[in-house]
């Protein structure tokens, strides 16, 4: 760890972000499921959380985008991909099913785990296993792809 | 559809949302990074060189948030109704799905929409739609 300031900055950002998830009650799955249950007794709170968060984040993106550098002088890395493909949509659908099953998404899972509630810890552990599984599958996919490329090249040499 | 006025909390929702946006803006202005919790977590599981410190610090902030909050006020209710089997299945789906989608509620839903990214709008529509459909099935089709 070469510089402390960016690490302290990330700690502060995480604290404020987590504090927001608590103030908005969104760290509680029952609250999130109340929003996802359109046909039941609907709780629109989550929509207002997004309405509160998006404009403030947008100001941050506008400032950071104009500066091009952080306040600490490092480059700003904003995602550039514009591809809408099967990975994005199928991945999001799978995420949405899991979100609807338990009412947890990754941010609230970390915050709720901080209370040491056993059910939150079990969800978090399963989520980390799921992410580990993704890394394994990606590793497998890239090694299969490179093996296929090598055998293609060899076949072309033979012909 | 009817709004459940007894559980609707508009002011805490807006204020908490503002803090979430502020946290995202801080990470952007201090670290130059997008506050996408699934991506930040994924980068801890499979770290690149010199890229671990800020990720661990951000996640530490999330974990410490309820501890700090409890030092000043009583924590709002944390209610988790799902059973352990459901929590495990849901966790696996959320872990796999968010990594394939390169983002979750924070990265696509808040930050992506804040920069009006068509990719994030599509992702958010997909996971919200799937979330609505799943809860509808669980509570109004399978439960009855």
Interface residues (C-beta under 8 A of the other chain):
Chain A: X1 X2 X5 X6 X7 X8 X9 X10 X11 X12 X13 X14 X15 X16 X17 X18 X19 X20 X21 X22 X23 X24 X25 X26 X27 X28 X29 X30 X31 X33 X34 X36 X37 X38 X39 X40 X41 X42 X43 X44 X45 X46 X48 X49 X50 X51 X52 X53 X54 X55 X56 X57 X58 X59 X60 X61 X63 X64 X69 X70 X71 X72 X74 X75 X76 X77 X78 X79 X81 X82 X83 X84 X87 X88 X89 X90 X91 X92 X93 X94 X95 X96 X97 X98 X99 X100 X101 X102 X103 X104 X105 X106 X107 X109 X110 X111 X112 X113 X114 X115 X117 X119 X120 X122 X123 X124 X125 X126 X127 X128 X129 X130 X131 X132 X133 X134 X135
Chain B: X1 X2 X3 X4 X7 X8 X9 X10 X12 X13 X14 X15 X16 X17 X18 X19 X20 X21 X22 X23 X24 X25 X26 X27 X28 X29 X30 X31 X32 X33 X34 X35 X37 X38 X41 X42 X45 X46 X50 X53 X54 X55 X57 X58 X59 X60 X61 X62 X63 X64 X65 X66 X67 X68 X69 X75 X76 X77 X78 X79 X80 X81 X82 X84 X86 X87 X88 X89 X90 X91 X92 X93 X94 X95 X96 X97 X98 X99 X100 X101 X102 X104 X105 X106 X108 X109 X110 X111 X112 X113 X114 X115 X117 X118 X119 X122 X123 X124 X126 X127 X128 X129 X130 X131 X132 X133 X134 X135 X136 X138 X139 X140
